[in-house]
Structure formats: C-alpha cells, structure tokens
C-alpha cells in the first residue's frame, strides 16, 4: 500500500506495550517515582499534561556501559520520547492538545550530552473509536486493554474516526493509541513508521 492511498484509514500503534525502555533517569522520577508513574498513566489515557510534568534532562543510570541511541521512539522514566525527525512530521498534523516538549539526554556524569534532539510527547487527545462488538478482542481484554497479538482485523473503528486530530487514545479500549492514515503515510514516506508498531484497523460506517 503506497502513501497515496492510506487516506481513509486508521492505524493502531502498540507503543504502550512495545516501545523500548531505556535506562535513563530524570530529576522528576528520581525524586518521586509515584509521580513518574502517574505521568505514564495519564499519557496512556490521553490526558493533557503541562510542561512542568516532563523533565528537560535525562541521564544514564550507569557509567561505563555501552550505550545505544534512544532511537526514534523510546520509553524513559515513565515518559514517551520521540526524535526530532519524528517530531518534525508530527508537527505537520493536527495534534489537538497533544504537545511536544523538548528534552535532552546526558551521560551518567549529567554533563556530557548524548547527541541528538528529542522531545517528550504528552498525549492529549481521546475519542471513542473502537467498535468493541465488531473487533476481535478476547474476553480478557475486551473493554480493558488491547490484545498482545494484533492483525489487520483485530480492531474495527467507526468512520467518524477519520475526523479530528491525527493522534489519539480510544476511550473504550484502554491504552489503545490510534493514528490517522495521513500521519502514517508521512511516517512511512520518511521510513519512520516501524518504531510505531502499526497495525491497520477496519473502518466501518456508523
């Protein structure tokens, strides 16, 4: 499927379950691990959060270890973080109340910068999209969480999902992040779609 015919589609992103976690710490989680957990829970519900909830500095927990780049999408100390190339694409779309807050990574000495520009993403949009009775969700996860194995027929969403912000969490099936076809097309054109762990949804009339 080419980028041109992704319009009119909706995609599920398994970031909540699948985003790679990196051993970075920040001053917020260092002082209050519960607050860091609350930030994560709010993110997974699409609850808007202000700038002060997100740290502007992250640092490696261990000195002397072999370090990897955080990559284009990562989870660190309760926050989801995207690279500048991903952020640049997101800015081109309707994010609604979702915000991108600049942040920086440092070595364990908290002085030596890790190369690259990054942003904490504060998800801030929700709407009811998933049609539970037409989706292939197990009883265990129905109305609770998405299943761990997705196919292109797992989620059925309402046609109204094609309108509104391009990135949102569903209000029925918890921790279900959805993207518009236009956003996915732009990510795919830039070869940045794979980190989002995408599965296409079935779109049906109301």
C-alpha positions as CSV (number, residue, x, y, z in Angstrom):
1,X,0.0,0.0,0.0
2,X,1.5,3.3,-1.0
3,X,1.4,6.5,0.9
4,X,-1.1,8.0,-1.5
5,X,-3.9,5.5,-0.7
6,X,-3.6,5.5,3.1
7,X,-6.1,8.3,3.3
8,X,-9.3,7.0,4.8
9,X,-7.5,4.5,7.0
10,X,-6.9,4.3,10.8
11,X,-4.0,2.5,12.4
12,X,-3.4,1.1,15.9
13,X,0.0,1.7,17.4
14,X,1.3,-0.7,20.1
15,X,3.6,1.8,21.7
16,X,2.2,1.3,25.2
17,X,3.2,-2.4,25.1
18,X,6.1,-2.3,22.7
19,X,8.1,0.9,23.0
20,X,11.6,0.0,24.0
21,X,12.5,1.1,27.5
22,X,16.0,2.7,28.1
23,X,17.8,3.0,31.4
24,X,17.6,6.8,31.7
25,X,16.6,8.7,34.8
26,X,15.4,12.2,35.3
27,X,15.0,14.6,38.2
28,X,11.3,14.1,38.4
29,X,11.4,10.3,38.7
30,X,14.5,10.5,40.8
31,X,12.6,12.5,43.5
32,X,9.2,10.9,43.2
33,X,8.7,7.6,41.4
34,X,5.0,7.7,42.0
35,X,4.7,11.0,40.1
36,X,6.6,9.4,37.2
37,X,4.1,6.5,37.3
38,X,1.2,9.0,37.3
39,X,2.6,10.8,34.3
40,X,2.8,7.5,32.4
41,X,-0.8,6.6,33.4
42,X,-2.1,9.9,32.2
43,X,-0.2,9.6,28.9
44,X,-1.8,6.2,28.3
45,X,-5.2,7.8,28.8
46,X,-4.6,10.8,26.6
47,X,-4.9,13.2,29.5
48,X,-3.2,16.5,28.7
49,X,-0.3,17.4,30.9
50,X,1.7,20.6,31.3
51,X,5.4,21.2,30.5
52,X,6.4,21.0,34.2
53,X,5.4,17.4,34.3
54,X,8.1,16.4,31.9
55,X,11.8,16.6,32.6
56,X,14.1,18.7,30.3
57,X,17.1,16.5,31.2
58,X,17.6,12.7,31.2
59,X,20.8,10.9,32.2
60,X,22.1,7.4,32.0
61,X,21.8,5.4,35.3
62,X,25.1,3.6,34.9
63,X,28.5,4.9,34.0
64,X,30.9,3.0,31.8
65,X,28.3,0.8,30.0
66,X,27.9,0.5,26.2
67,X,25.3,3.0,25.3
68,X,22.7,2.9,22.5
69,X,20.9,5.8,20.9
70,X,17.4,6.2,22.4
71,X,16.2,5.8,18.8
72,X,13.2,7.4,17.2
73,X,10.8,6.3,19.9
74,X,11.6,5.2,23.4
75,X,10.2,5.0,26.9
76,X,12.3,6.5,29.7
77,X,11.3,7.0,33.3
78,X,7.6,7.0,32.6
79,X,7.6,9.2,29.5
80,X,7.4,8.5,25.8
81,X,10.1,10.3,23.8
82,X,10.5,10.9,20.1
83,X,13.4,12.0,18.0
84,X,13.4,15.4,16.2
85,X,12.7,13.7,12.8
86,X,9.6,12.1,14.2
87,X,8.6,15.4,15.9
88,X,9.0,17.3,12.7
89,X,6.5,15.0,11.0
90,X,4.0,15.2,13.9
91,X,4.1,19.0,13.8
92,X,2.7,18.9,10.3
93,X,-0.5,17.3,11.5
94,X,-3.4,18.2,13.8
95,X,-2.3,17.2,17.2
96,X,-5.1,18.9,19.2
97,X,-4.0,19.1,22.8
98,X,-1.0,16.7,22.3
99,X,2.2,18.5,23.0
100,X,5.9,18.0,22.2
101,X,8.2,19.2,25.0
102,X,12.0,19.4,24.1
103,X,14.3,17.4,26.3
104,X,18.0,16.4,26.4
105,X,20.0,13.2,27.1
106,X,23.2,13.2,29.1
107,X,25.8,10.6,30.1
108,X,25.8,9.3,33.7
109,X,28.0,12.3,34.7
110,X,25.0,14.5,33.9
111,X,27.3,16.9,32.0
112,X,28.3,15.1,28.7
113,X,25.4,15.4,26.2
114,X,24.2,12.5,24.2
115,X,23.9,13.5,20.5
116,X,20.5,14.2,19.0
117,X,17.4,16.3,19.6
118,X,14.5,14.7,21.4
119,X,11.0,15.6,22.7
120,X,8.7,14.2,25.4
121,X,5.3,13.6,23.9
122,X,2.3,14.5,26.1
123,X,-0.7,12.7,24.5
124,X,-3.7,14.9,25.0
125,X,-6.5,13.6,22.7
126,X,-9.2,11.0,23.2
127,X,-12.3,9.9,21.4
128,X,-14.5,6.8,21.1
129,X,-13.4,4.9,18.0
130,X,-13.2,1.2,18.6
131,X,-16.4,-0.8,17.9
132,X,-15.9,-3.5,20.5
133,X,-18.6,-5.9,19.3
134,X,-17.1,-5.9,15.8
135,X,-13.4,-6.1,17.0
136,X,-11.6,-9.4,17.5
137,X,-10.7,-8.8,21.2
138,X,-10.5,-11.7,23.6
139,X,-12.9,-11.6,26.6
140,X,-10.0,-10.9,28.9
141,X,-9.1,-7.7,27.1
142,X,-12.5,-6.6,25.8
143,X,-13.1,-3.1,27.1
144,X,-9.9,-3.3,29.2
145,X,-6.7,-3.5,27.1
146,X,-5.8,-4.3,23.6
147,X,-4.6,-7.9,22.9
148,X,-1.0,-8.7,22.6
149,X,-1.2,-10.1,19.1
150,X,-2.7,-7.8,16.5
151,X,-3.8,-8.4,12.9
152,X,-5.4,-6.1,10.4
153,X,-8.8,-7.3,11.5
154,X,-8.3,-7.0,15.3
155,X,-9.7,-3.5,15.6
156,X,-12.8,-2.2,14.0
157,X,-13.3,1.6,14.3
158,X,-16.1,4.0,13.5
159,X,-15.9,6.0,10.3
160,X,-16.1,9.2,12.4
161,X,-12.5,8.3,13.5
162,X,-11.4,9.8,10.1
163,X,-12.2,13.2,11.5
164,X,-10.4,15.2,14.2
165,X,-6.8,15.1,15.5
166,X,-4.4,12.7,13.8
167,X,-3.2,11.0,17.0
168,X,-5.4,9.9,19.9
169,X,-6.3,7.3,22.5
170,X,-9.5,5.4,22.4
171,X,-11.9,5.9,25.4
172,X,-13.4,2.4,25.3
173,X,-10.4,0.0,25.0
174,X,-7.7,1.3,27.3
175,X,-4.2,2.1,26.2
176,X,-5.2,1.9,22.5
177,X,-3.3,4.6,20.5
178,X,-4.6,5.3,17.1
179,X,-3.2,7.3,14.1
180,X,-4.8,8.7,11.0
181,X,-3.9,7.3,7.6
182,X,-2.3,10.7,6.6
183,X,0.0,10.6,9.5
184,X,1.0,7.0,8.9
185,X,1.6,7.9,5.2
186,X,4.0,10.7,6.2
187,X,5.8,8.4,8.7
188,X,6.1,5.7,6.1
189,X,7.5,8.1,3.4
190,X,10.2,9.1,5.9
191,X,10.9,5.5,6.8
192,X,9.9,6.2,10.4
193,X,6.7,4.1,10.6
194,X,8.3,0.9,12.0
195,X,9.0,2.2,15.5
196,X,5.3,2.9,15.9
197,X,4.5,-0.8,15.7
198,X,1.5,-0.2,13.4
199,X,-1.5,-2.4,12.5
200,X,-4.3,-1.2,10.2
201,X,-7.8,-1.1,11.6
202,X,-11.1,-1.9,9.8
203,X,-13.2,1.2,9.3
204,X,-17.0,0.8,9.2
205,X,-20.0,3.1,8.8
206,X,-21.8,4.4,11.9
